[in-house]
Amino acid sequence: MFATTNTPSSTMKESRMWKFEIYRDAASEWRWRLKAANGRIVGDSGEGYASQSNARRAAEHARGSIAGAHIG
């Protein structure tokens, strides 16, 4: 699930799911963050992107990579 926002918000339905958020930071760069069902940020882009579409593409790549990650 992706959400685009300048300020985080959630509904009762969304609160039960993990979600990626695409947002604009204080420097007007686009970033993504992964939020757990309890609203805590558990991952982020670590860098800003010039466009919303680039931030979304990076989040999609991260989402695909997480499933194959090994715990070691």
Secondary structure as GFF3:
##gff-version 3
##sequence-region A 1 72
A	DSSP	beta_strand	2	4	.	.	.	ID=ss1
A	DSSP	three_ten_helix	14	16	.	.	.	ID=ss2
A	DSSP	beta_strand	19	24	.	.	.	ID=ss3
A	DSSP	beta_strand	30	35	.	.	.	ID=ss4
A	DSSP	beta_strand	41	44	.	.	.	ID=ss5
A	DSSP	alpha_helix	52	66	.	.	.	ID=ss6
###
